[in-house]
Amino acid sequence: MSTPLYSWGRFPHRPQRGHGCVWLDELPAQMDRVIGAHRSSLPYGNGRSYGDSCLAASDEVLHMRSLDRLIEADWTTGVIKAEAGITLAEVLAVAIPQGWFLPVTPGTQFATLGGAIANDVHGKNHHVRGTFGRHVLGFGLLRHGEPEVTCSPDAHPDLFAASIGGLGLTGVIHWAQIQLMPIRASQIDTTTVRFANLAEFFALSTELDARHEYSVAWVDCLAKGAETGRGVFIVGDHAQYGSLDVGQRKKLSVPLTPPVSLINKISLSAFNSLYWRLHPSQRKPGRSAYEPFFYPLDRILHWNRIYGRRGFQQYQCVVPAANAEAAMGELLRTIAEAGQGSFLAVLKRCGDMASPGLLSFPMEGTSLALDFAQSEALEKVLFPRLDDIVRAAGGRLYPAKDAHMTGADFRRAYPAWEQLETLRDPSLMSRFWSRVIL
Ligand SMILES: Cc1cc2nc3c(=O)[nH]c(=O)nc-3n(C[C@H](O)[C@H](O)[C@H](O)COP(=O)(O)OP(=O)(O)OC[C@H]3O[C@@H](n4cnc5c(N)ncnc54)[C@H](O)[C@@H]3O)c2cc1C
């Protein structure tokens, strides 16, 4: 019996049985076997989605992680083709020494190429480069009982668009070709400054985003009153000189799952205040290796265990620009009042670059993301209040992080869901999709 697979938040607690294969040409037969025996399945990358979008309705997933080979690389153009189970860390390990970097990366390098496409992930440079899907040149898609198709903006454009942000429902992506971005050094030149409230965040973002490749802010989710929305603003750019070193940071690990969450209001409040005060009140330049800049949480393996056996949920929303400042204020006041949240709460302005994907999450506006230890009150009291604010502001939640959104909210916020449903491989079904659609 293989080790059960979960989503990153470990909520809902639905252990998945993984069915992997070693070689690409074994995939069609494996898909036949699993779907034949269990009626439906779902591709699973590396389980870095928080909620139930990577969980199969049948709890039997096609585990893609062992298909992790680089197939082709042209280091003069930066175009690479790889099997879909390769992680972003594995791509970076070969690309950086050649002077190339991922054009878009999420906050974990342990996502797979297939998972990055299926959630159309975004990163700290959304305002200049849009989502991951914009840099995908093509991919191979396998639908149950059909011959493999190659999808690109010109070949099967409907399946191409539906599979980018398609939540693994249109077929199994088994290889993909992407365009990388040239770099001269793997280090990042940074500028850091703390801000006293939400208005200062928006002022900094308006001034600095256009001038820098990367921009993101940490926010103190428990700060109240005049300090609501205080935080630390960080911008960065790839250094113009330095080495092309690949990250070799020694990883720490949380060895076991405690019975209850180690995050509580007292520890969080003390930590947040200290963290805010430790950052400079004047803009401070610095230089960082790429790993701590992009992937601070990846340093601690299994950090998701600190939330205890009940797991946790991430709440990530985006609100359109016109309503962003007011809505973010309301959201943060509501969270601070509830005294819940996580040390890592992230505010980020998203840009206006359209994604090729049908169901992409980002929109021009502001995104807020933070984790909450799982509890009944969360779903009954706090999340409905936050959902009301997001709905009224015309925003939406991110399926990759979600385990609670109502079907009505999903269908309102993602009107293209019907097109995706038409193109869905009928043999693929996730717990998320069955929750919001069926
Ligand atoms: C610490 C941390 C930070 C994060 N930061 C960000 C961020 O900044 N921005 C962001 O956008 N996301 C972020 N995420 C979310 C994460 O990047 C996405 O959920 C990503 O899709 C996970 O990839 P995965 O390979 O683990 O896929 P999984 O979580 O296993 O699956 C994700 C989806 O992809 C589908 N899928 C997987 N492989 C394939 C395939 N080969 N073919 C077709 N479908 C497939 C699955 O069915 C599922 O619907 C973060 C996650 C963590 C843990």
The ligand as a Gaussian input file, in Angstrom:
#p B3LYP/6-31G(d) Opt

LIG

0 1
 C        4.135000      27.551000       0.303000
 C        3.235000      27.695000      -0.902000
 C        3.239000      28.878000      -1.598000
 C        2.408000      29.028000      -2.731000
 N        2.449000      30.230000      -3.392000
 C        1.688000      30.391000      -4.501000
 C        1.754000      31.591000      -5.248000
 O        2.488000      32.515000      -4.922000
 N        0.980000      31.696000      -6.364000
 C        0.169000      30.659000      -6.770000
 O       -0.486000      30.806000      -7.811000
 N        0.096000      29.516000      -6.089000
 C        0.838000      29.346000      -4.967000
 N        0.785000      28.167000      -4.262000
 C       -0.086000      27.097000      -4.759000
 C        0.648000      26.145000      -5.698000
 O        1.609000      26.813000      -6.471000
 C       -0.370000      25.548000      -6.672000
 O       -1.412000      24.936000      -5.955000
 C        0.255000      24.537000      -7.632000
 O       -0.682000      24.269000      -8.635000
 C        0.653000      23.247000      -6.942000
 O        1.263000      22.393000      -7.879000
 P        1.348000      20.817000      -7.644000
 O        2.263000      20.292000      -8.678000
 O        1.673000      20.515000      -6.236000
 O       -0.108000      20.377000      -8.038000
 P       -1.257000      19.694000      -7.164000
 O       -1.501000      20.572000      -5.994000
 O       -0.956000      18.286000      -6.923000
 O       -2.468000      19.827000      -8.188000
 C       -2.950000      21.114000      -8.516000
 C       -3.939000      21.008000      -9.670000
 O       -3.218000      20.662000     -10.844000
 C       -3.754000      19.499000     -11.429000
 N       -2.624000      18.801000     -12.015000
 C       -1.474000      18.425000     -11.411000
 N       -0.662000      17.831000     -12.292000
 C       -1.306000      17.829000     -13.485000
 C       -0.999000      17.340000     -14.770000
 N        0.154000      16.748000     -15.044000
 N       -1.929000      17.476000     -15.752000
 C       -3.100000      18.107000     -15.519000
 N       -3.433000      18.588000     -14.320000
 C       -2.543000      18.462000     -13.308000
 C       -4.454000      18.766000     -10.302000
 O       -5.498000      17.950000     -10.785000
 C       -4.984000      19.920000      -9.480000
 O       -6.192000      20.379000     -10.004000
 C        1.584000      27.971000      -3.148000
 C        1.592000      26.759000      -2.448000
 C        2.409000      26.614000      -1.331000
 C        2.409000      25.310000      -0.578000

